[in-house]
Structures are given as C-alpha cells and as structure tokens.
Amino acid sequence: MRLAHLADLHLGFRRYTRQTAHGINQREADVAAAFRLAVDEIAAVKPDIVIVAGDVFHSVRPSNPAILDSFNQFRRLGEMLPDTPVVIIAGNHDTPRSVETGTILTLFEALPNVHVAASEPRRLVFEALDLSVLCVPHSAIRASPRPSMRPEEGFKWNVMVTHCEVAGVVPGDRSFVEYGGALVEPGDLHADEWDYVALGHYHVAQRVTSDAWYSGSLEFVSFNPWGELQEGDRLGWGGAKGWLLATLRDGRGTDVEFRPLQMARRHIDLEVIDGVGKTAADLDELIANRIAGIPGGLDDQVVRQLVPNVTRHVARDLNHAAIREYKACAVHYHLDVRRPGVRREVGVSAPGKQMSLDEIVTDYLERREIAPGVERAALVSLGRRYLEQVEREITEG
C-alpha cells in the first residue's frame, strides 16, 4: 500500500512586503502555489490514501481567498483521485483556543472521500484497503488524560497520524521551531506497533523511527527560515521542501521516499562577513561581492547576509542607498548587521564576557513566573525577536 504524507501547509502565511500583480502577498502566493504543485504530483503518483498531518492553515481564522483556494485544491485532488480517501487532522495553528469557536477544517468534509479529525481522536476504517487510521489532532494530544496511541487488531495495515513535537527530535537551536506544539515522548507513539506514523509540526522532513516520519512543510513558513535552512542542510535535504511517499510492505517494513517540490524562489543564506577591523567601505565591497556571486542573481529571491562584529558608527556609514536597491530587487533582502560583544573585567582580575542584552532578556524570561497557558518558549522567542527588530532599526538608521 502506498501513502502520501504531507503536513504544515500553512496556507494563508504572509511574510515581507512584496505583492503580486493581483495584490496578494508574494509569500502567501508562493505557499499556495506549493500546495497546488503537491496536489498535481500526488495525483500523478496515485497513492492509496492521502494524509495531511495538521496545520493546513497558518491561522485559525484564515482569509477568504486562502479558504476558497484550499477548498478548490482538495476538490481538484478528489476529482483526479475519486477512489482515494483523504485524511486531514488539525494542528496547533488550526485549533482555536475556545472549543466553542470551531474550526474551518470541517468545511472540507463537504467534499467526497475527505475525512477530518478536528478536535477529538478519531479512528477511521477503510475496508477496501484493510486499513485502520487513528487520527490524533493537536487538541487531543493536549487533553488529559491523553488518548491511547495504539493500533487495533484485525487489520492488515495500521496507520496513525498526529501533530506534535516528539521529544528529542528538535535540536538545541529552537529558533525555527513553531510555537505551541504538544510534547510527546517517543515511547508514547508506540511506533513499533504501527505500520506507519505520519507526523506534523516539525517543518523539516525527518525520520523519528524507521516507520515514523515528519514530512516537513511544503514551503518555508516559519519566522526563522534561516535556522530551518541550516537544519535542512544538517539532515541532507539542503533547501528542498516537499512531501513523503511511504510504501508499506507486508512483513518487510516501510520504504519512505522524500519527494521535493520545485520552489517558487530560493532562500539563500550568504557566507558570513566578519566585521572585525573593517571599515564601512570594506563591508560595502564585500557585501556587493556576495550579491554578485549569487547564482542566477538576487532578483526575486529571499536572501540574508549576516555581518557580525560591526560597531554602530561603521554600520551607520554603510552604503544604505545600495542596500535599498538590493531590497528592491529581492522579494526580501535581510542585511543582518550585529554589534560586537563587550568584554569587561569581572571581580579582581578575571576576564569575563559581559552578558548581551539578548542574553539578559532570555535568561530573565526563562526564569520568571508566567501566567498559566503561556508558552514559555514562545515568550522567549518573541522577546528576542523584538530586540532584534529594534537593534536592526537602530543600525539601519
């Protein structure tokens, strides 16, 4: 049996200021285009079942265009694969804080052969496939007691789909990880009892066990795509995004194939320029050289240039007219200029490093008492993001 596994579509995601000719945020259009392309490719492969492991939308209340386009794409998928069931669960972005509010995902149940688990765990049986699918959406993971995540007997194939953060999978740098994920211990998945576990929430494709996988997102839809890009490099995907085709074999395990999508544009993290001992003219030249070295050019790409150890007066003397031109050419060009760390004497004569403002705020937010329901990781990340924004505004004058 073949299973198409995708997750974290984040339809309606908006970023940066560039708009299309129709007045739509360019990144929102890119994300929608990635989903349309995934639909085409899945239809061409003709799997036995399609599973969407949460976060169909970026917001609990997506825009009308995002709702309409997603409905049309799922309808189109159903027309091309009329006998193929589509299973959708809610992720944290699809789940409202109030149960009474409801979720837009139930709209898709109006389509033939589409099955949605929005809040409660749901076990689906597809007799023609001799398949049982346990759906555990985000709110069910958050519930207490948590539902049992074990298969039923009597079926040839048993699959579970859930949206959560599996403990130990996310690396030390959490800056690119989505907020609000429900933490699950690996043993709670009972992955060895399932033929396949389809996971959502983590935006980089990754194997958790031989039969449990994150498919990753179809596009760069986090607020730190650079950390996401570095994680993709670490895992061997580079800047690729896509979906998974899992082939379940009787008694022989599961073969999983990563199916990359053609991206609308690249995310490019240029080689770091160390600002130590350099004048503004030196940095202007190095920045221009990095831009000139981009394969295919800067136009319509998303690019970051990190330049640490730059004093404030040097940053103010940079060629900001040229920087504005770079920004006008790219969908987004981020010149990330950072001030050097400050060293001081601690105690009598022991050398030490003065904590930066970022470190002070992080340490404070990680230790202070917070109100019930507040995600500490989200609070810390938001505080650091505000500091970075202010520093960038000061640096760029």
Legacy VTK file of the C-alpha trace (Angstrom):
# vtk DataFile Version 3.0
C-alpha trace
ASCII
DATASET POLYDATA
POINTS 397 float
0.000 0.000 0.000
1.238 3.497 -0.857
0.550 6.513 1.312
1.110 10.196 0.515
2.090 12.099 3.652
2.185 15.893 3.792
1.822 18.405 6.599
2.240 22.025 7.668
0.805 23.626 4.533
0.271 26.907 6.454
-1.977 28.269 3.715
-2.520 31.989 4.164
1.003 32.518 5.538
2.194 36.073 4.832
5.699 37.456 5.043
7.570 40.538 3.802
6.047 43.359 1.770
6.268 42.250 -1.878
2.880 41.733 -3.548
1.823 40.026 -6.747
0.201 41.872 -9.645
-3.153 40.894 -8.110
-2.340 42.493 -4.762
-1.650 39.227 -2.900
1.299 38.917 -0.555
4.027 37.244 -2.606
4.935 34.681 0.032
1.264 33.814 0.530
1.058 33.187 -3.212
4.227 31.044 -3.086
2.787 28.876 -0.306
-0.468 28.395 -2.226
1.494 27.508 -5.379
3.476 24.864 -3.476
0.247 23.187 -2.372
-1.150 23.223 -5.921
2.060 21.628 -7.173
1.915 18.977 -4.423
-1.673 18.165 -5.425
-0.576 17.675 -9.035
2.321 15.418 -8.073
0.292 13.339 -5.625
-2.416 12.839 -8.228
0.209 11.671 -10.727
1.596 9.111 -8.256
-1.898 7.767 -7.411
-1.368 6.655 -3.801
-3.916 4.519 -1.990
-4.504 7.188 0.670
-3.510 10.829 1.272
-2.775 12.036 4.810
-2.422 15.696 5.853
-0.878 15.797 9.331
-2.088 19.191 10.532
-1.624 22.955 10.126
-3.495 23.226 6.852
-3.838 26.941 7.565
-1.431 29.375 9.193
-4.217 30.963 11.204
-7.336 29.735 12.970
-9.191 32.408 11.006
-7.666 32.279 7.505
-8.578 34.778 4.813
-11.427 34.060 2.397
-9.027 33.634 -0.577
-6.992 31.050 1.377
-10.146 29.120 2.292
-11.520 29.215 -1.252
-8.259 28.169 -2.908
-7.630 25.318 -0.454
-11.183 24.026 -0.904
-10.716 24.080 -4.677
-7.406 22.220 -4.419
-8.829 19.450 -2.235
-11.812 19.252 -4.596
-9.449 19.000 -7.558
-7.480 16.258 -5.811
-10.711 14.345 -5.266
-11.647 14.680 -8.934
-8.276 13.309 -10.050
-8.301 10.531 -7.414
-12.006 9.776 -6.887
-11.422 6.496 -5.048
-8.618 7.717 -2.784
-9.503 8.743 0.782
-8.013 11.971 2.119
-7.474 12.231 5.876
-6.913 15.649 7.482
-6.204 16.407 11.142
-5.964 19.742 12.947
-2.594 21.078 14.080
-1.957 23.795 16.639
-2.431 26.522 14.008
-5.817 25.046 13.067
-7.020 24.738 16.661
-8.855 27.675 18.291
-8.319 28.419 21.969
-12.034 28.044 22.644
-13.684 24.735 21.743
-16.949 26.578 21.070
-15.268 28.591 18.304
-14.962 25.610 15.954
-12.522 25.146 13.096
-12.740 25.851 9.390
-11.315 22.383 8.628
-14.761 20.793 8.946
-15.637 22.596 5.711
-13.606 20.012 3.807
-15.937 17.223 4.938
-18.379 18.555 2.342
-16.063 17.032 -0.260
-16.416 13.346 -1.194
-13.998 10.951 0.499
-12.460 13.623 2.788
-12.281 12.775 6.491
-11.404 15.370 9.146
-10.365 14.979 12.794
-10.547 18.491 14.196
-10.560 18.121 17.982
-11.284 14.594 19.190
-9.303 11.448 18.385
-10.935 9.531 15.574
-10.370 6.019 14.250
-11.186 5.571 10.574
-11.627 2.228 8.846
-11.187 1.759 5.106
-12.352 -1.761 4.420
-11.311 -1.773 0.761
-7.714 -1.177 1.901
-7.950 -3.360 5.023
-6.672 -0.236 6.767
-7.309 1.410 10.134
-6.169 5.015 10.656
-6.021 6.566 14.121
-6.231 10.367 13.947
-4.938 12.271 16.988
-5.245 16.044 16.378
-3.427 18.706 18.395
-6.181 19.281 20.964
-6.418 15.541 21.671
-2.677 15.464 22.415
-3.190 18.399 24.783
-6.092 16.671 26.560
-5.750 14.977 29.906
-5.773 12.061 30.014
-4.102 11.688 26.627
-5.733 9.085 24.340
-4.076 5.721 23.875
-1.971 5.702 20.730
-2.061 2.001 19.992
-3.418 0.177 16.921
-6.472 -2.070 16.767
-6.223 -5.721 15.892
-7.919 -7.219 12.872
-6.487 -5.028 10.105
-3.678 -5.690 7.680
-2.471 -2.092 7.890
-2.480 0.251 10.883
-1.511 3.911 10.494
-1.510 6.757 13.000
-1.464 10.451 12.164
-0.801 13.105 14.789
0.507 16.658 15.166
3.028 17.052 17.972
6.639 17.619 18.947
8.408 14.347 19.636
10.866 14.856 22.491
14.498 14.640 21.453
13.915 15.289 17.750
14.247 19.061 17.781
17.905 20.193 18.027
19.301 22.617 20.591
18.571 25.640 18.376
14.794 26.004 18.608
14.594 29.377 16.886
12.966 27.933 13.764
10.529 25.605 15.572
6.853 26.553 15.540
5.308 27.653 18.830
2.639 25.735 20.674
3.496 22.144 19.838
2.341 19.444 22.236
5.307 17.471 23.553
5.148 13.673 23.238
7.707 11.184 24.478
8.900 8.792 21.746
7.659 5.777 23.681
4.104 7.187 23.761
3.853 6.784 19.996
4.373 3.006 20.179
5.871 3.369 16.712
6.994 -0.257 16.574
3.334 -1.348 16.712
2.271 0.724 13.707
2.939 0.190 10.022
3.417 3.947 9.684
3.164 7.046 11.885
2.573 10.302 9.966
3.735 13.296 12.000
3.172 17.015 11.597
4.518 20.175 13.296
8.265 19.974 12.578
8.981 21.822 9.316
11.960 19.774 8.149
11.466 16.227 6.825
12.933 13.809 9.336
12.740 10.188 10.370
11.919 9.634 14.037
11.968 5.828 13.809
12.036 3.526 10.795
8.243 3.810 10.453
7.573 7.248 11.995
8.319 10.378 9.982
7.842 14.113 9.874
7.122 15.122 6.288
8.178 18.728 6.873
6.433 21.726 5.358
5.869 22.369 1.649
7.452 25.840 1.871
9.475 27.970 4.282
6.683 29.084 6.597
8.433 29.809 9.904
9.641 33.223 11.065
13.223 31.967 11.043
13.712 30.303 7.650
17.498 30.523 8.098
17.518 28.129 11.025
15.173 25.888 9.053
17.544 26.043 6.073
20.521 25.105 8.257
18.584 22.196 9.730
17.732 21.011 6.215
21.442 21.091 5.374
22.220 19.080 8.502
19.703 16.406 7.562
20.794 16.254 3.937
17.818 17.954 2.258
19.513 21.298 1.632
16.905 23.905 0.777
14.433 21.319 -0.551
10.841 21.154 0.636
8.291 18.521 -0.241
6.199 15.554 0.865
6.693 11.860 1.589
5.599 8.790 -0.335
5.511 5.821 2.041
5.228 2.303 0.651
4.003 -0.181 3.268
5.214 -3.715 2.534
3.731 -6.818 4.119
6.280 -8.118 6.612
9.115 -6.090 5.067
8.781 -2.727 6.761
8.137 0.615 5.097
10.026 2.391 2.335
9.831 6.186 2.580
10.766 8.485 -0.298
11.158 12.249 0.038
9.536 13.971 -2.950
10.956 17.512 -3.306
8.890 20.277 -4.874
10.093 22.901 -7.322
10.250 26.050 -5.210
8.911 29.355 -6.477
12.094 31.041 -5.231
15.177 30.197 -3.222
16.089 31.075 0.334
19.796 31.940 0.270
21.920 32.409 3.380
25.098 34.080 2.129
28.527 33.395 3.584
29.060 35.343 6.809
31.166 38.503 6.663
33.101 39.155 9.871
33.162 42.889 10.542
36.190 42.886 12.864
38.676 45.576 11.768
36.734 46.521 8.633
35.633 49.972 7.544
32.254 50.733 6.064
33.855 50.856 2.600
35.373 47.403 3.166
31.997 45.978 4.144
30.233 47.670 1.211
32.618 45.947 -1.180
32.302 42.549 0.475
28.510 42.792 0.543
28.443 43.732 -3.141
30.713 40.778 -3.960
28.425 38.376 -2.097
25.433 39.722 -4.016
27.245 39.405 -7.345
28.117 35.794 -6.537
24.512 34.610 -6.143
23.817 32.044 -8.906
21.050 33.467 -11.065
21.185 36.806 -9.279
19.405 38.466 -6.397
16.147 39.265 -8.207
13.000 37.738 -6.682
14.891 35.642 -4.111
14.845 35.647 -0.296
18.374 36.410 0.916
20.147 37.003 4.209
23.619 38.450 4.717
24.900 38.069 8.267
27.608 40.586 9.283
28.639 40.277 12.953
31.079 42.424 14.910
30.162 45.764 13.345
30.285 48.851 15.541
27.372 51.236 15.400
29.267 54.081 13.719
30.539 51.731 10.982
27.008 50.392 10.432
25.693 53.931 10.024
28.327 54.690 7.377
27.372 51.749 5.161
26.070 52.466 1.665
22.383 52.413 2.541
21.379 53.531 -0.946
22.895 50.319 -2.339
21.214 48.299 0.410
17.857 49.787 -0.554
18.499 48.733 -4.159
19.226 45.172 -3.032
15.981 45.149 -1.090
14.060 46.453 -4.095
15.385 43.631 -6.311
14.763 40.752 -3.910
11.474 39.567 -2.522
13.347 40.057 0.730
16.955 41.015 1.438
17.974 40.976 5.102
21.281 42.616 5.933
21.714 41.264 9.452
24.341 43.576 10.980
25.222 42.727 14.584
27.271 44.679 17.093
30.331 43.080 18.711
30.149 41.548 22.167
31.548 43.629 25.020
34.258 42.269 27.329
34.905 43.513 30.855
36.866 42.583 33.976
34.887 40.554 36.488
35.967 40.527 40.154
39.593 41.467 40.761
41.273 40.456 37.548
39.422 37.534 35.981
38.485 38.172 32.346
34.856 37.535 31.514
32.233 38.230 28.922
29.524 40.719 29.700
26.071 39.329 29.054
24.474 40.858 25.985
21.015 42.384 26.217
19.697 39.377 24.306
21.222 37.016 26.875
19.921 39.077 29.808
16.364 39.107 28.452
16.497 35.403 27.554
17.758 34.466 30.998
15.083 36.598 32.667
12.201 35.237 30.583
13.347 31.654 31.104
13.283 32.054 34.896
10.393 34.400 35.656
6.935 33.197 36.633
4.446 33.254 33.771
0.676 33.056 33.614
-0.984 29.652 33.056
-1.416 28.842 29.385
1.514 30.987 28.236
4.092 29.077 26.177
7.486 29.916 27.690
9.410 29.078 24.505
7.096 31.340 22.520
7.508 34.168 25.064
11.321 33.929 24.966
11.416 33.795 21.175
9.074 36.789 20.885
11.203 38.840 23.288
14.359 38.031 21.314
12.620 38.902 18.059
11.576 42.332 19.379
15.145 43.034 20.485
16.494 42.036 17.074
13.950 44.262 15.337
14.858 47.295 17.455
18.593 46.694 17.001
18.135 46.435 13.230
16.120 49.666 13.127
18.820 51.473 15.115
21.625 50.051 12.985
19.961 50.923 9.698
19.353 54.444 10.896
LINES 1 398
397 0 1 2 3 4 5 6 7 8 9 10 11 12 13 14 15 16 17 18 19 20 21 22 23 24 25 26 27 28 29 30 31 32 33 34 35 36 37 38 39 40 41 42 43 44 45 46 47 48 49 50 51 52 53 54 55 56 57 58 59 60 61 62 63 64 65 66 67 68 69 70 71 72 73 74 75 76 77 78 79 80 81 82 83 84 85 86 87 88 89 90 91 92 93 94 95 96 97 98 99 100 101 102 103 104 105 106 107 108 109 110 111 112 113 114 115 116 117 118 119 120 121 122 123 124 125 126 127 128 129 130 131 132 133 134 135 136 137 138 139 140 141 142 143 144 145 146 147 148 149 150 151 152 153 154 155 156 157 158 159 160 161 162 163 164 165 166 167 168 169 170 171 172 173 174 175 176 177 178 179 180 181 182 183 184 185 186 187 188 189 190 191 192 193 194 195 196 197 198 199 200 201 202 203 204 205 206 207 208 209 210 211 212 213 214 215 216 217 218 219 220 221 222 223 224 225 226 227 228 229 230 231 232 233 234 235 236 237 238 239 240 241 242 243 244 245 246 247 248 249 250 251 252 253 254 255 256 257 258 259 260 261 262 263 264 265 266 267 268 269 270 271 272 273 274 275 276 277 278 279 280 281 282 283 284 285 286 287 288 289 290 291 292 293 294 295 296 297 298 299 300 301 302 303 304 305 306 307 308 309 310 311 312 313 314 315 316 317 318 319 320 321 322 323 324 325 326 327 328 329 330 331 332 333 334 335 336 337 338 339 340 341 342 343 344 345 346 347 348 349 350 351 352 353 354 355 356 357 358 359 360 361 362 363 364 365 366 367 368 369 370 371 372 373 374 375 376 377 378 379 380 381 382 383 384 385 386 387 388 389 390 391 392 393 394 395 396
